């Protein structure tokens, strides 16, 4: 019987211990990408890594004598089934396809429906359309993880998942740059009156005198909520020479320490925001509108441009 490679042993041990690649990487003190490479048969592990792996196997009494090597062993290994319930990008598909031992089912490969596909699934990936409630989880007795390809998890019953021992994960910040760029684009559109120009042109009019816009340069930009999106907006605003200030977000643990250092918050609060956007603590310029952490990532951030 051929001797197992390090990658084959690693895959067997990880399945016996019920560990994800990143968890095995933590045990061995390596990067998760290294574990993926070893399991694909790429690269040679350092002697220290092999030693750590041997100690881990001894600790948990993992033996490899009964396992075969090569294609025969691969056929006998139980694959992990991942269901992608909604359409995802080609880059996302490539990530899943690169994982050995994973059976990936996309949204267009579920002839009997999602519930039937989850009967023997280990993982479920959704976006925002699919509602993952307790009734759906009832059809997934083996499900171990639900991944949300996005920021919010409003469409996932996290409490029901917790009761069933299912981990709920999301991808915070994945769309931060895209939303920040859209924000800047909308700012430019408003400053240059592009929406008005578009509508009047479609109406067969050319009101050039009424379409004179203004520059973003030298304006003051107030950002309520310096989360991932707010900070990305601020980075791009600096290119225009904007003066900008940001709010402190409040939650159960007190103000977050991500406020914009050196910003004139009184000027932003008193001069750069309309009355409707001011909170109860803005009179002395110390704080801005009260928000829960992450409000800017839910689309509720407010910004307004005012001349200096």
Backbone bond lengths (Angstrom), bond angles and torsions (degrees), N, CA, C in turn:
res aa  C-N    CA-C-N  psi(-1)  N-CA   C-N-CA  omega(-1)  CA-C   N-CA-C  phi
1 X - - - 1.463 - - 1.536 109.35 -
2 X 1.337 118.98 123.82 1.468 121.44 -178.32 1.525 111.38 -61.21
3 X 1.321 115.25 147.46 1.460 119.57 179.66 1.521 110.16 -74.60
4 X 1.300 115.55 140.00 1.458 120.96 179.52 1.516 110.72 -67.89
5 X 1.325 116.51 144.90 1.457 120.59 173.93 1.520 109.31 -78.01
6 X 1.329 115.52 166.72 1.464 119.55 178.86 1.530 110.18 -61.36
7 X 1.330 116.77 -40.56 1.458 120.06 179.92 1.515 112.31 -63.12
8 X 1.340 117.66 -39.53 1.460 120.78 178.30 1.524 111.15 -66.42
9 X 1.333 115.94 -41.87 1.467 119.68 177.05 1.531 110.56 -62.94
10 X 1.317 115.25 -40.09 1.462 120.49 -179.41 1.529 110.67 -62.28
11 X 1.318 116.36 -43.74 1.462 120.72 179.99 1.527 111.16 -65.36
12 X 1.334 116.98 -41.78 1.464 120.88 179.32 1.525 110.62 -63.82
13 X 1.338 116.14 -46.10 1.461 120.08 -179.13 1.523 111.35 -64.28
14 X 1.318 116.29 -39.87 1.465 119.77 -178.99 1.525 110.83 -64.07
15 X 1.325 116.75 -37.70 1.466 119.95 179.55 1.526 110.95 -71.89
16 X 1.334 116.70 -38.25 1.458 118.75 178.67 1.526 111.77 -66.33
17 X 1.317 116.09 -35.73 1.464 120.68 -179.94 1.522 112.33 -87.21
18 X 1.338 116.29 -4.93 1.460 121.70 179.94 1.530 110.87 57.61
19 X 1.317 115.28 52.10 1.461 121.42 -178.85 1.518 110.50 -113.76
20 X 1.319 116.01 143.74 1.452 120.61 169.50 1.527 108.51 -78.09
21 X 1.326 115.97 168.92 1.462 119.56 -178.08 1.525 111.64 -61.87
22 X 1.323 116.90 -40.31 1.459 118.45 -178.66 1.533 111.46 -68.02
23 X 1.354 116.40 -30.62 1.463 119.64 178.08 1.527 110.70 -71.80
24 X 1.324 116.84 -39.44 1.463 119.56 176.03 1.529 110.34 -65.78
25 X 1.330 116.01 -36.74 1.466 119.94 178.15 1.527 111.08 -61.34
26 X 1.330 116.66 -39.42 1.467 120.30 177.74 1.526 110.79 -64.18
27 X 1.332 116.79 -38.22 1.463 120.68 179.42 1.525 111.51 -65.02
28 X 1.336 115.77 -34.97 1.471 120.16 -176.39 1.522 113.07 -94.89
29 X 1.322 116.74 -9.81 1.458 119.95 -179.83 1.513 113.58 73.88
30 X 1.347 116.88 34.31 1.457 121.15 179.36 1.522 109.34 -126.75
31 X 1.330 115.87 172.40 1.457 120.81 177.19 1.530 109.21 -76.28
32 X 1.346 118.31 145.13 1.462 120.44 178.52 1.519 114.18 -54.67
33 X 1.342 116.47 -32.57 1.465 119.11 178.40 1.524 111.65 -63.38
34 X 1.338 116.97 -30.48 1.458 120.66 179.37 1.519 110.61 -66.90
35 X 1.349 116.18 -39.77 1.464 119.81 178.19 1.522 109.98 -62.16
36 X 1.335 116.36 -42.82 1.467 120.39 179.33 1.532 110.88 -62.11
37 X 1.331 117.20 -40.06 1.467 120.95 -179.96 1.523 110.88 -67.20
38 X 1.336 116.78 -43.63 1.464 119.80 179.13 1.528 110.93 -59.70
39 X 1.313 116.89 -42.44 1.464 120.50 -178.12 1.523 111.49 -69.58
40 X 1.338 116.56 -24.80 1.464 119.33 175.30 1.526 112.13 -85.34
41 X 1.329 116.32 -0.63 1.457 120.07 -179.49 1.512 113.84 82.30
42 X 1.325 116.49 19.59 1.464 121.19 -178.70 1.522 109.93 -105.97
43 X 1.297 116.38 135.99 1.453 121.10 176.07 1.522 113.14 78.49
44 X 1.329 114.50 158.40 1.458 121.43 179.78 1.524 108.91 -114.08
45 X 1.321 117.87 125.55 1.468 119.75 -177.57 1.524 111.82 -71.06
46 X 1.315 115.08 150.53 1.456 121.13 176.20 1.533 109.41 -67.56
47 X 1.313 116.29 152.12 1.464 120.80 -178.79 1.523 111.66 -57.38
48 X 1.340 116.88 -35.11 1.461 120.38 179.59 1.530 111.18 -66.53
49 X 1.329 115.98 -35.12 1.468 120.28 178.47 1.531 109.86 -67.65
50 X 1.324 116.12 -42.50 1.464 120.61 178.46 1.521 110.47 -62.13
51 X 1.318 115.83 -39.79 1.461 120.32 179.36 1.520 111.02 -64.56
52 X 1.331 117.03 -44.10 1.458 121.17 178.26 1.526 110.58 -61.61
53 X 1.328 116.05 -38.73 1.457 120.25 179.33 1.538 110.92 -66.85
54 X 1.331 116.70 -42.21 1.471 120.10 178.31 1.524 111.24 -61.48
55 X 1.335 115.93 -41.35 1.468 119.97 178.69 1.526 110.88 -64.37
56 X 1.330 116.39 -39.05 1.458 120.78 178.95 1.526 110.48 -64.24
57 X 1.324 116.07 -42.55 1.472 120.07 180.00 1.537 110.89 -66.53
58 X 1.342 116.95 -39.40 1.463 119.96 177.83 1.520 111.40 -64.28
59 X 1.329 115.42 -39.56 1.458 120.34 -178.44 1.518 111.15 -62.41
60 X 1.330 116.79 -38.17 1.458 121.06 -175.99 1.531 112.32 -104.25
61 X 1.330 116.64 11.94 1.474 122.46 176.38 1.526 112.86 54.95
62 X 1.320 115.40 45.81 1.462 120.74 178.63 1.528 108.69 -91.24
63 X 1.325 116.21 124.86 1.465 121.85 179.80 1.517 109.09 -121.86
64 X 1.328 116.28 149.98 1.455 121.19 -174.86 1.531 112.96 -118.05
65 X 1.343 117.42 7.23 1.464 120.39 -174.84 1.524 112.63 -61.56
66 X 1.320 116.67 -34.51 1.462 119.10 -174.17 1.520 113.02 -85.36
67 X 1.334 116.93 -1.27 1.462 119.80 -177.36 1.525 111.03 -95.32
68 X 1.337 115.58 144.42 1.451 121.25 174.91 1.515 109.11 -92.24
69 X 1.320 115.10 165.76 1.449 120.56 178.92 1.518 109.20 -113.41
70 X 1.323 116.02 156.74 1.451 120.31 173.79 1.517 113.20 89.54
71 X 1.352 117.43 -161.40 1.468 122.26 -175.08 1.522 113.44 -58.60
72 X 1.350 116.71 -35.91 1.469 119.40 -178.60 1.517 110.99 -61.04
73 X 1.323 115.31 -41.11 1.466 118.96 179.36 1.523 111.14 -67.54
74 X 1.338 115.64 -39.09 1.466 119.10 -179.08 1.522 111.20 -62.52
75 X 1.350 116.37 -36.09 1.452 119.66 -179.92 1.524 111.43 -68.65
76 X 1.357 116.45 -33.16 1.453 119.96 -176.90 1.520 112.77 -79.97
77 X 1.340 117.33 -21.11 1.458 120.53 -177.07 1.528 110.44 -70.33
78 X 1.312 114.92 138.31 1.452 120.35 178.74 1.524 109.46 -76.72
79 X 1.319 115.62 128.40 1.452 119.78 -178.70 1.530 110.46 -85.25
80 X 1.323 114.75 150.67 1.457 120.89 174.87 1.525 107.85 -88.77
81 X 1.304 117.13 127.87 1.463 121.36 -176.89 1.521 110.15 -98.58
82 X 1.334 114.83 125.47 1.458 122.06 179.27 1.518 108.14 -118.36
83 X 1.324 116.99 128.48 1.459 122.00 179.67 1.530 109.16 -108.16
84 X 1.337 116.19 120.58 1.464 121.91 174.43 1.520 106.85 -96.89
85 X 1.320 116.50 98.28 1.458 121.42 -169.78 1.524 113.53 -73.23
86 X 1.319 117.38 -16.63 1.460 120.74 -179.32 1.518 110.07 -133.91
87 X 1.312 115.92 164.90 1.458 120.97 -178.82 1.521 110.27 -66.15
88 X 1.328 116.33 132.04 1.463 121.86 178.45 1.523 108.94 -124.97
89 X 1.306 116.10 170.46 1.462 120.94 -177.50 1.526 111.27 -72.33
90 X 1.333 117.57 157.15 1.465 120.60 176.33 1.525 112.92 -57.67
91 X 1.345 116.73 -33.38 1.467 119.93 178.76 1.520 111.04 -64.16
92 X 1.333 116.22 -38.50 1.466 120.36 177.61 1.518 110.89 -65.67
93 X 1.322 116.62 -43.67 1.460 120.77 177.86 1.520 111.06 -59.77
94 X 1.328 116.44 -38.19 1.461 120.38 -179.14 1.522 111.34 -64.59
95 X 1.333 116.76 -36.13 1.467 120.58 178.55 1.522 110.53 -63.24
96 X 1.326 116.52 -45.21 1.466 120.11 179.91 1.524 111.46 -69.24
97 X 1.322 116.77 -37.69 1.464 120.18 -178.72 1.521 111.76 -66.18
98 X 1.316 117.13 -25.94 1.469 120.51 -178.18 1.519 112.81 -75.52
99 X 1.329 117.54 -13.02 1.455 121.02 -178.26 1.530 110.44 -84.30
100 X 1.312 116.41 118.67 1.453 120.39 176.84 1.533 110.01 -73.06
101 X 1.317 115.57 144.79 1.456 119.86 178.23 1.512 113.83 80.93
102 X 1.344 117.70 9.74 1.453 121.08 178.26 1.517 109.85 -109.07
103 X 1.311 116.79 131.47 1.461 122.31 172.56 1.523 106.97 -101.63
104 X 1.318 116.18 110.66 1.466 121.44 -174.33 1.523 109.81 -103.63
105 X 1.330 116.50 125.44 1.446 123.01 176.65 1.527 109.05 -113.36
106 X 1.337 116.70 120.57 1.456 121.00 179.62 1.527 110.72 -87.21
107 X 1.321 116.02 173.09 1.464 120.97 -174.24 1.524 112.91 -62.16
108 X 1.344 117.37 -26.18 1.460 120.47 -179.34 1.530 112.13 -93.59
109 X 1.322 117.31 10.18 1.462 121.81 178.40 1.529 111.16 -116.85
110 X 1.326 115.64 31.31 1.470 120.74 -178.31 1.523 108.96 -121.52
111 X 1.341 117.94 71.73 1.470 120.47 -175.30 1.524 114.12 -62.08
112 X 1.323 117.31 -30.30 1.465 120.62 -178.28 1.525 112.47 -98.09
113 X 1.313 116.77 9.10 1.457 120.50 177.87 1.524 113.18 96.48
114 X 1.329 114.67 166.33 1.457 121.15 -176.52 1.523 112.05 -66.15
115 X 1.311 117.62 -44.03 1.462 121.14 -177.13 1.524 111.23 -58.53
116 X 1.337 117.17 -42.96 1.464 120.61 179.50 1.521 111.36 -66.71
117 X 1.329 116.68 -36.77 1.465 120.39 -179.26 1.519 111.96 -68.01
118 X 1.335 117.10 -26.13 1.460 121.15 -177.42 1.531 113.08 -82.46
119 X 1.315 117.33 -3.96 1.472 120.47 -176.46 1.523 112.07 -58.81
120 X 1.338 117.18 -35.15 1.467 120.68 -180.00 1.525 111.83 -126.35
121 X 1.330 116.51 25.74 1.464 121.09 -177.30 1.525 111.57 -88.52
122 X 1.324 115.34 144.20 1.465 121.67 176.82 1.525 111.66 -96.72
123 X 1.337 116.34 -29.98 1.456 120.36 -177.99 1.515 111.70 -139.13
124 X 1.330 116.23 149.02 1.459 122.72 179.12 1.522 108.69 -131.75
125 X 1.340 115.82 131.77 1.464 121.52 177.80 1.523 108.03 -118.94
126 X 1.331 117.01 127.20 1.462 122.05 179.85 1.523 109.17 -130.60
127 X 1.319 114.47 166.83 1.461 120.44 171.10 1.531 107.23 -110.03
128 X 1.324 118.48 -113.45 1.469 118.97 -177.11 1.522 113.82 -116.50
129 X 1.327 118.19 -14.57 1.458 120.59 -174.30 1.532 112.51 -80.10
130 X 1.313 117.40 -40.97 1.460 121.15 -176.14 1.529 109.99 -77.70
131 X 1.320 116.07 128.63 1.458 121.96 177.59 1.534 108.61 -94.32
132 X 1.318 115.97 112.14 1.464 120.94 -178.82 1.527 107.81 -96.07
133 X 1.320 115.94 89.64 1.455 121.03 -178.97 1.527 110.47 -105.21
134 X 1.303 115.41 -178.44 1.463 120.57 -176.93 1.533 111.16 -62.42
135 X 1.330 116.81 -34.96 1.466 120.51 179.93 1.527 111.21 -63.81
136 X 1.324 116.80 -39.98 1.466 119.82 178.40 1.527 110.92 -68.94
137 X 1.339 116.99 -40.41 1.463 120.37 179.34 1.519 112.15 -64.64
138 X 1.321 116.25 -23.68 1.457 120.56 177.80 1.529 111.03 -60.31
139 X 1.323 116.46 -27.07 1.468 121.14 -179.99 1.533 111.87 -87.98
140 X 1.329 117.99 2.22 1.468 121.07 -174.53 1.530 110.65 -125.04
141 X 1.325 118.70 73.38 1.472 120.80 -176.09 1.526 113.62 -68.09
142 X 1.337 118.06 -23.13 1.467 121.13 -178.34 1.522 112.97 -96.88
143 X 1.310 117.54 -4.46 1.464 121.01 -172.72 1.526 111.14 -60.83
144 X 1.346 115.85 130.92 1.464 120.82 -179.18 1.520 113.53 -114.99
145 X 1.336 117.11 -24.81 1.462 119.00 -176.93 1.525 109.47 -149.13
146 X 1.345 115.21 141.88 1.458 122.92 173.31 1.522 106.92 -119.83
147 X 1.312 116.55 120.98 1.461 121.49 -179.88 1.515 110.70 -107.45
148 X 1.319 116.46 130.04 1.463 121.90 177.20 1.519 108.02 -101.44
149 X 1.327 116.61 114.83 1.468 121.44 178.80 1.525 108.59 -79.05
150 X 1.314 115.97 71.79 1.449 122.45 -177.29 1.516 109.76 168.01
151 X 1.320 116.08 -169.64 1.460 121.03 -173.98 1.526 112.44 -87.41
152 X 1.330 116.75 -57.61 1.448 120.40 -174.50 1.520 113.17 -80.83
153 X 1.331 115.87 159.47 1.471 121.52 176.71 1.527 109.63 -124.72
154 X 1.338 116.08 31.52 1.467 120.44 -177.66 1.522 112.39 -63.77
155 X 1.321 117.47 -26.25 1.465 120.27 -177.92 1.524 112.63 -90.38
156 X 1.325 117.10 9.76 1.469 121.70 179.29 1.527 108.83 -120.52
157 X 1.312 117.01 128.99 1.463 121.63 176.79 1.531 107.56 -79.77
158 X 1.333 115.55 90.28 1.458 120.70 -175.62 1.529 112.04 -64.82
159 X 1.332 117.26 -35.72 1.464 119.72 -179.85 1.525 111.08 -65.49
160 X 1.325 116.50 -42.23 1.464 119.72 178.18 1.522 110.49 -65.61
161 X 1.325 116.57 -38.23 1.457 120.05 178.33 1.519 111.31 -64.34
162 X 1.326 116.33 -40.51 1.466 120.42 179.43 1.523 111.07 -63.53
163 X 1.322 116.36 -41.92 1.469 119.79 178.33 1.523 111.63 -60.57
164 X 1.323 116.51 -30.97 1.457 120.97 -178.42 1.532 112.42 -92.62
165 X 1.333 116.94 1.94 1.458 120.16 179.42 1.512 113.63 75.35
166 X 1.327 117.12 26.02 1.466 122.34 -179.10 1.524 108.99 -100.67
167 X 1.315 116.97 130.16 1.458 122.38 178.69 1.523 109.50 -81.96
168 X 1.332 117.24 132.90 1.463 122.84 176.54 1.521 108.38 -108.06
169 X 1.335 116.34 125.45 1.466 121.40 -177.16 1.530 109.10 -127.53
170 X 1.329 116.25 152.81 1.460 120.70 174.40 1.518 109.79 -135.53
171 X 1.312 116.79 -176.85 1.467 120.91 -178.08 1.522 109.88 -125.36
172 X 1.330 117.50 71.44 1.470 119.85 -178.70 1.521 111.28 -63.17
173 X 1.315 115.32 136.12 1.457 119.79 178.85 1.507 114.54 87.54
174 X 1.325 117.85 -5.28 1.460 119.59 -177.17 1.524 111.68 -63.09
175 X 1.332 116.89 -32.79 1.462 119.99 -178.71 1.521 112.21 -109.01
176 X 1.329 117.59 14.88 1.465 120.56 -174.78 1.524 111.93 -60.56
177 X 1.329 116.91 -46.12 1.468 120.30 -178.41 1.524 110.50 -66.55
178 X 1.327 116.96 -41.91 1.467 120.22 -179.77 1.520 111.32 -60.84
179 X 1.349 116.77 -44.69 1.465 120.23 -179.50 1.526 110.29 -68.88
180 X 1.325 117.25 -37.56 1.470 120.19 178.56 1.527 110.58 -63.53
181 X 1.326 117.21 -42.37 1.461 120.19 178.44 1.522 111.27 -65.15
182 X 1.338 116.31 -38.13 1.466 119.62 176.72 1.523 110.20 -63.89
183 X 1.332 116.98 -39.49 1.465 120.84 178.56 1.524 110.93 -60.39
184 X 1.333 116.54 -45.82 1.467 120.67 178.85 1.521 110.49 -64.05
185 X 1.333 116.42 -39.59 1.465 119.80 178.89 1.525 111.01 -62.06
186 X 1.343 117.17 -41.33 1.462 120.71 178.38 1.530 111.16 -66.80
187 X 1.331 115.96 -37.52 1.465 119.28 176.47 1.520 111.06 -61.38
188 X 1.329 116.45 -44.63 1.462 120.31 178.28 1.527 110.98 -64.26
189 X 1.340 115.73 -40.10 1.453 118.97 179.89 1.515 112.58 -62.35
190 X 1.349 116.50 -41.23 1.455 119.85 178.89 1.527 111.85 -71.09
191 X 1.324 116.41 -40.21 1.465 119.59 -178.99 1.521 111.28 -64.08
192 X 1.330 116.47 -34.43 1.464 121.03 -178.13 1.534 112.74 -100.05
193 X 1.331 117.12 8.65 1.457 123.38 176.31 1.527 112.31 55.07
194 X 1.304 116.42 38.09 1.462 120.88 -178.79 1.528 112.20 -65.15
195 X 1.355 119.48 -41.82 1.476 117.89 178.20 1.525 112.84 -59.32
196 X 1.345 116.74 -41.58 1.465 120.35 179.39 1.518 109.95 -65.93
197 X 1.329 116.97 -43.16 1.460 120.65 179.51 1.519 110.92 -61.64
198 X 1.310 116.39 -39.66 1.460 120.40 -179.19 1.529 111.21 -65.38
199 X 1.324 116.42 -45.23 1.467 119.29 -177.87 1.528 111.78 -68.33
200 X 1.326 117.52 -40.69 1.471 119.60 179.74 1.517 111.37 -68.66
201 X 1.330 117.71 -37.00 1.465 120.17 177.28 1.526 110.80 -63.88
202 X 1.344 116.82 -40.17 1.459 119.55 177.66 1.526 111.29 -67.02
203 X 1.321 116.19 -24.00 1.472 120.38 177.47 1.522 111.37 -86.00
204 X 1.341 116.92 3.89 1.463 120.79 178.33 1.508 113.87 80.70
205 X 1.329 117.95 22.20 1.461 121.35 -179.00 1.523 110.14 -114.81
206 X 1.325 115.96 153.96 1.468 121.57 174.87 1.524 107.48 -133.12
207 X 1.345 115.43 88.30 1.459 121.91 -176.16 1.515 109.70 -98.94
208 X 1.295 115.55 69.48 1.466 122.08 -173.28 1.528 112.32 -58.80
209 X 1.322 117.51 -40.42 1.461 119.86 -176.51 1.525 112.57 -66.41
210 X 1.321 115.71 -28.01 1.465 119.20 -178.85 1.527 113.07 -87.92
211 X 1.326 115.97 0.07 1.466 119.14 -174.56 1.518 113.21 -108.96
212 X 1.328 115.94 14.63 1.460 118.26 178.58 1.531 109.27 -71.16
213 X 1.314 115.60 118.62 1.456 119.77 -177.61 1.517 112.48 -94.50
214 X 1.312 115.07 -160.93 1.460 120.69 179.35 1.520 109.08 -136.87
215 X 1.320 115.48 162.38 1.454 120.93 179.66 1.530 110.51 -86.10
216 X 1.328 115.49 151.06 1.460 119.57 172.30 1.529 111.18 -78.39
217 X 1.307 115.96 -21.41 1.466 120.12 -178.26 1.521 111.38 -58.70
218 X 1.335 114.71 132.08 1.449 119.68 175.02 1.515 115.13 82.39
219 X 1.318 117.65 0.61 1.459 120.23 178.91 1.541 109.92 -82.44
220 X 1.316 114.82 165.83 1.458 120.66 174.73 1.523 108.60 -105.48
221 X 1.308 116.41 125.22 1.462 122.07 -178.07 1.528 109.21 -110.05
222 X 1.329 116.33 118.29 1.457 120.46 176.76 1.518 109.90 -98.57
223 X 1.310 116.93 130.31 1.462 121.92 -178.24 1.519 108.52 -121.29
224 X 1.305 117.12 118.10 1.460 121.48 176.77 1.518 108.13 -95.00
225 X 1.303 116.47 109.73 1.461 120.98 -179.95 1.504 111.32 102.50
226 X 1.337 117.28 89.44 1.463 120.71 179.36 1.521 110.03 -90.42
227 X 1.308 115.21 62.46 1.460 120.48 173.10 1.511 109.16 -87.39
228 X 1.318 116.34 -154.48 1.463 120.25 -178.33 1.528 111.19 -62.45
229 X 1.332 116.46 -43.99 1.463 119.77 -178.42 1.526 110.57 -72.20
230 X 1.332 116.56 -44.91 1.456 119.47 -179.40 1.516 113.17 -57.96
231 X 1.331 116.88 -41.40 1.460 120.33 179.18 1.524 111.78 -67.31
232 X 1.341 116.82 -36.98 1.470 119.43 178.58 1.529 110.35 -67.24
233 X 1.333 116.84 -36.88 1.465 119.76 175.88 1.526 110.17 -63.19
234 X 1.344 116.23 -43.32 1.461 120.46 -178.95 1.532 111.50 -61.87
235 X 1.321 116.73 -40.58 1.469 120.04 178.88 1.530 111.06 -58.79
236 X 1.316 116.04 -42.56 1.464 120.17 -177.43 1.522 111.80 -76.02
237 X 1.333 116.59 -29.86 1.460 119.33 179.33 1.520 111.18 -66.68
238 X 1.318 117.37 -30.16 1.471 120.58 -178.75 1.523 111.06 -64.62
239 X 1.323 117.37 -26.74 1.469 120.48 178.80 1.526 110.57 -63.07
240 X 1.342 116.83 -31.31 1.458 120.88 -179.64 1.528 111.73 -84.22
241 X 1.330 116.67 -1.45 1.457 119.45 -177.50 1.510 112.35 77.87
242 X 1.335 116.15 22.64 1.469 119.61 179.73 1.521 111.01 -72.24
243 X 1.323 114.74 147.64 1.456 120.61 167.33 1.521 105.69 -91.87
244 X 1.320 116.25 128.73 1.458 116.45 -174.90 1.510 111.05 -136.52
245 X 1.307 115.01 151.40 1.459 122.47 176.07 1.504 108.63 -140.27
246 X 1.325 115.83 154.99 1.466 118.86 -176.52 1.511 111.55 -130.36
247 X 1.304 115.34 164.27 1.454 121.22 -177.83 1.516 111.71 -92.19
248 X 1.323 115.24 161.92 1.453 121.57 166.02 1.519 107.33 -93.07
249 X 1.325 117.55 129.74 1.465 120.57 178.99 1.515 109.30 -90.03
250 X 1.317 116.57 136.69 1.452 121.03 -178.10 1.519 110.61 -106.55
251 X 1.318 116.11 142.18 1.458 122.12 174.93 1.510 107.88 -148.15
252 X 1.318 115.93 -161.73 1.452 119.62 -178.62 1.515 112.93 -65.66
253 X 1.335 117.18 -25.83 1.448 120.23 -176.72 1.508 114.36 -95.81
254 X 1.348 118.39 12.36 1.446 120.73 179.86 1.514 111.27 92.36
255 X 1.341 117.72 -176.56 1.459 121.48 -176.38 1.526 111.75 -67.04
256 X 1.315 115.53 142.00 1.452 120.55 176.90 1.517 109.92 -78.05
257 X 1.306 116.81 149.23 1.468 121.73 -174.69 1.517 111.44 -94.05
258 X 1.340 117.45 38.93 1.442 119.54 -177.66 1.518 111.03 -116.13
259 X 1.352 116.38 22.67 1.445 119.32 -179.00 1.521 109.49 -68.79
260 X 1.319 114.68 155.85 1.461 121.21 -178.02 1.519 110.00 -71.69
261 X 1.314 116.43 114.91 1.457 121.70 -178.03 1.524 110.51 -67.11
262 X 1.299 116.69 130.80 1.462 120.58 174.41 1.518 114.48 83.36
263 X 1.310 118.97 -1.40 1.459 120.23 -178.74 1.523 109.94 -76.72
264 X 1.330 116.25 146.28 1.450 121.29 176.93 1.525 107.42 -83.38
265 X 1.326 115.47 86.99 1.460 118.94 -173.90 1.525 111.66 -68.91
266 X 1.343 117.05 -30.42 1.464 118.52 178.43 1.519 109.75 -63.03
267 X 1.347 116.74 -42.09 1.464 119.84 -179.89 1.518 111.15 -64.93
268 X 1.320 115.79 -40.16 1.459 119.51 179.57 1.516 109.95 -66.65
269 X 1.343 115.49 -44.13 1.462 120.27 -174.26 1.523 111.36 -70.09
270 X 1.340 116.33 -45.43 1.457 119.63 -173.95 1.524 112.38 -86.20
271 X 1.333 117.23 -31.50 1.460 118.72 -174.32 1.501 114.60 -110.14
272 X 1.334 117.32 -20.72 1.457 119.24 -172.47 1.501 114.26 -104.56
273 X 1.330 118.92 -2.23 1.456 120.59 -178.49 1.519 110.54 -127.85
274 X 1.324 117.63 141.89 1.471 119.75 177.59 1.516 110.91 -71.87
275 X 1.338 116.33 161.73 1.459 120.53 -177.50 1.524 112.23 -57.07
276 X 1.326 116.15 -35.74 1.464 119.79 -176.21 1.513 112.30 -64.77
277 X 1.342 116.53 -22.68 1.463 119.88 -176.65 1.510 112.32 -94.05
278 X 1.356 117.09 -5.70 1.450 119.51 -176.50 1.515 110.76 -83.72
279 X 1.300 115.08 140.80 1.460 120.56 178.00 1.503 110.88 -93.85
280 X 1.326 118.22 -176.62 1.469 121.91 -176.21 1.516 113.42 -71.92
281 X 1.338 118.39 -14.05 1.461 120.21 -174.07 1.519 112.72 -109.47
282 X 1.336 117.92 23.30 1.453 118.75 -175.30 1.518 113.41 -97.76
283 X 1.325 118.07 -3.14 1.457 119.70 -174.19 1.514 112.11 -62.03
284 X 1.324 117.54 -37.67 1.461 119.15 -178.26 1.521 112.37 -96.77
285 X 1.331 116.75 5.92 1.456 119.70 176.42 1.507 114.20 76.86
286 X 1.336 118.77 5.90 1.468 119.67 -176.71 1.516 112.08 -82.03
287 X 1.324 117.01 -35.38 1.452 120.20 -175.54 1.522 109.65 -130.12
288 X 1.320 114.69 167.40 1.459 120.73 174.84 1.517 109.11 -115.37
289 X 1.313 115.37 -168.71 1.456 120.47 -178.44 1.521 110.65 -55.11
290 X 1.324 115.92 136.40 1.464 119.77 178.85 1.523 109.91 -69.00
291 X 1.334 114.44 132.62 1.455 120.60 178.42 1.506 108.98 -141.62
292 X 1.314 116.14 151.91 1.450 119.81 170.62 1.518 108.36 -78.05
293 X 1.346 118.02 148.14 1.462 119.61 178.36 1.520 110.49 -55.61
294 X 1.343 114.08 133.56 1.451 119.37 176.76 1.519 113.15 91.05
295 X 1.350 117.63 3.99 1.454 118.64 -179.41 1.522 111.77 -60.18
296 X 1.345 116.41 -33.25 1.452 118.11 -179.73 1.511 111.79 -65.40
297 X 1.329 117.21 -24.54 1.452 120.15 -179.12 1.520 110.98 -83.70
298 X 1.333 117.76 -6.95 1.452 120.88 176.59 1.533 110.35 -100.60
299 X 1.323 116.52 10.24 1.448 119.90 176.05 1.504 114.36 84.14
300 X 1.362 118.41 14.70 1.454 119.51 -176.54 1.524 111.90 -106.01
301 X 1.300 117.48 9.26 1.458 118.96 177.85 1.524 109.15 -70.47
302 X 1.313 116.00 148.65 1.454 120.18 -178.88 1.518 108.81 -123.99
303 X 1.313 116.24 135.98 1.460 118.62 173.56 1.521 108.29 -141.95
304 X 1.301 115.57 146.39 1.464 119.91 179.06 1.519 108.33 -142.33
305 X 1.305 115.75 140.37 1.463 121.29 179.15 1.530 109.66 -95.73
306 X 1.315 114.43 133.34 1.471 119.39 175.71 1.523 108.19 -131.79
307 X 1.332 118.81 146.86 1.471 120.30 175.10 1.514 109.99 -61.81
308 X 1.319 115.50 155.07 1.462 119.93 178.63 1.513 110.15 -66.24
